[in-house]
Amino acid sequence: MSKITITSPKHCAAKEGLKIKSNYKKLYFTLSAFFTSILLLILLIWLILHPAKPQFSLKEVDIYQLSLSGPNLNSSIQLTLFSKNPNQKVGIYYDEIQVYATYKGQQITGDTPVPPFYQGQEESNLITASLVGNILPVPPSLGFELGRDQTVGRLVLNLKANGKLRWKVGTWVSGRYRFNVNCVAINAFVPSIPAAPLTSNRGSQCSTTL
């Protein structure tokens, strides 16, 4: 006589539950492997291309006003920056750029925004900005420094820009990276302001950090 084994409904349900759970695990590992492969591919492309930092240089600086009124300083500066993307296969989105001027470590103009723009591979752009500082409080030592530089006949300013950019490789666009640009402008300093602007058109390379 053969033995008949009857499986209870409860036991069948448990086996079905284990099968479903196993299928979910397989799906999870498959999706994890897929997304990990995509991320590794993006990282590999990124490492191969290794985008170089954008290059900036100062083309021209015109100082129309730089004067002290008591403890406050008024300034008006026009500048032109040359921006270049040195990458052959990577584009750059400039999402935010703020430009300002400093003298002896003291900011002497407000932050001037530059409209966002896209820079293609090995493309160059000119960026112009008007920097203005109205009644900016400065330490008393700044007046002494200005007087001394006028006696020497040379004025050194730092023109700075900071903002956020994104890299573009094919259709892939990276997250945002903060960048900082520092340019040095050397102008002949004579007591002609505001009759005529102090102009410096000696191009100088700027430092860029990411």
C-alpha positions in Angstrom: 0.0 0.0 0.0 1.5 3.4 -1.0 1.6 6.3 1.4 -0.4 9.3 0.4 1.1 12.7 1.6 -1.3 15.6 1.7 0.2 19.2 1.9 -1.9 21.6 3.9 -2.9 25.0 2.3 -0.9 26.8 4.9 2.3 24.9 3.9 1.6 25.8 0.2 1.1 29.5 1.0 4.4 29.5 2.9 6.2 28.0 -0.1 4.6 30.6 -2.4 5.7 33.4 -0.1 9.3 32.2 -0.2 9.2 32.0 -4.0 7.8 35.6 -4.2 10.4 36.8 -1.8 13.2 35.1 -3.8 11.9 36.8 -7.0 12.0 40.2 -5.3 15.6 39.6 -4.2 16.6 38.6 -7.7 14.9 41.7 -9.1 16.6 43.9 -6.5 20.1 42.5 -7.2 19.5 42.8 -11.0 18.5 46.5 -10.7 21.4 47.1 -8.3 23.8 45.6 -10.7 22.4 47.6 -13.6 22.6 51.0 -11.8 26.0 50.2 -10.5 27.2 49.4 -14.1 25.8 52.7 -15.3 27.5 54.7 -12.5 30.8 52.9 -13.2 30.5 53.7 -16.9 29.9 57.4 -16.1 32.8 57.4 -13.7 35.0 55.7 -16.3 34.1 58.3 -19.0 34.7 61.0 -16.5 38.1 59.7 -15.6 39.1 59.3 -19.2 37.9 62.7 -20.3 39.1 64.4 -17.0 37.8 67.9 -17.8 40.3 70.7 -17.4 39.5 73.9 -15.4 38.1 76.8 -17.4 40.7 79.5 -18.2 40.2 83.2 -17.5 42.4 86.2 -18.3 41.9 89.9 -17.8 41.6 91.9 -21.0 40.9 95.4 -19.8 40.1 97.4 -16.6 38.8 101.0 -16.6 38.6 102.7 -13.2 36.2 105.7 -13.5 35.9 106.5 -9.8 37.8 105.5 -6.6 37.4 108.1 -3.9 37.0 108.4 -0.2 34.3 110.4 1.5 35.0 110.2 5.2 34.9 106.6 6.3 33.2 105.5 3.1 34.5 104.7 -0.4 32.8 105.2 -3.8 34.0 103.3 -6.8 33.1 102.6 -10.4 35.0 100.0 -12.5 34.4 98.5 -15.9 36.2 95.2 -16.7 36.4 92.7 -19.5 37.3 89.1 -18.9 38.3 86.5 -21.5 36.9 83.1 -20.7 38.0 79.9 -22.5 36.9 76.2 -22.2 40.1 74.2 -23.0 38.3 70.9 -23.2 37.8 69.1 -26.5 34.9 66.9 -25.5 33.4 68.6 -22.5 31.0 71.6 -22.5 30.5 74.0 -19.5 27.2 75.5 -18.2 27.9 78.6 -16.1 24.8 78.7 -13.9 26.0 81.5 -11.6 28.7 84.1 -11.7 29.3 87.1 -9.4 32.1 89.6 -10.1 33.5 92.1 -7.7 36.7 94.1 -7.0 39.0 94.2 -3.9 41.8 96.5 -2.8 44.2 95.5 -0.1 42.0 92.6 0.9 38.9 94.9 1.2 35.9 94.5 -1.1 35.3 97.9 -2.7 32.4 97.1 -5.0 29.2 95.2 -4.7 28.7 91.8 -6.3 27.7 92.2 -10.0 25.9 89.2 -11.5 26.7 87.9 -15.0 23.9 86.2 -17.0 24.2 82.4 -17.2 25.6 81.0 -20.4 26.8 77.8 -22.0 30.4 77.4 -23.3 31.0 74.7 -25.9 34.1 72.6 -26.5 37.2 74.8 -26.9 34.9 77.9 -27.1 35.9 81.4 -25.9 33.7 84.2 -24.6 34.2 87.8 -23.5 32.6 88.8 -20.2 32.0 92.4 -19.4 30.8 93.8 -16.1 30.3 97.2 -14.4 31.3 97.1 -10.8 30.0 99.9 -8.5 30.5 100.6 -4.8 28.4 103.4 -3.3 29.2 104.6 0.2 30.9 101.4 1.2 32.4 101.6 4.8 36.1 101.0 4.8 38.8 101.1 7.5 40.8 104.3 8.0 44.0 102.6 6.9 42.6 102.3 3.3 42.8 106.0 2.8 46.5 105.9 3.8 47.1 103.0 1.4 45.4 104.9 -1.4 47.5 108.0 -0.8 50.7 106.0 -0.7 49.9 104.2 -4.0 49.1 107.5 -5.6 52.5 108.8 -4.6 54.1 105.7 -6.0 52.0 106.1 -9.1 50.7 102.5 -9.2 47.4 101.0 -8.2 47.0 97.2 -7.8 43.4 95.8 -7.7 42.1 92.2 -7.5 39.1 91.4 -9.7 37.4 88.3 -8.5 34.6 86.1 -9.8 32.9 83.2 -8.1 29.9 81.0 -9.1 28.7 77.5 -10.0 29.3 75.5 -13.1 28.2 72.1 -14.6 30.1 69.9 -17.0 28.4 68.5 -20.1 29.6 65.2 -21.7 27.4 64.2 -24.6 23.9 64.2 -23.1 25.1 63.7 -19.6 25.3 66.8 -17.3 27.1 66.8 -14.0 26.1 68.3 -10.7 27.1 71.8 -9.8 30.7 72.7 -8.9 31.7 75.9 -7.2 34.6 77.9 -8.8 36.6 80.9 -7.9 38.6 83.3 -10.2 41.2 85.8 -9.0 42.8 88.4 -11.4 45.3 91.1 -10.7 45.1 94.4 -12.5 48.0 97.0 -12.3 47.0 100.5 -13.2 49.1 103.7 -13.5 47.7 105.8 -10.6 47.6 109.6 -11.3 45.3 112.2 -9.8 43.1 112.4 -12.9 40.0 110.6 -11.6 37.2 111.4 -12.4 38.4 113.5 -15.3 39.7 110.4 -17.2 39.6 106.7 -16.4 42.6 104.8 -15.2 42.9 102.1 -17.9 44.9 98.9 -17.9 44.8 96.8 -21.0 47.8 94.7 -20.2 46.2 91.2 -20.3 47.0 89.1 -17.3 46.3 85.4 -16.6 43.9 84.7 -13.7 44.0 81.8 -11.3 41.0 79.5 -11.2 40.1 77.1 -8.4 37.4 74.4 -8.3 
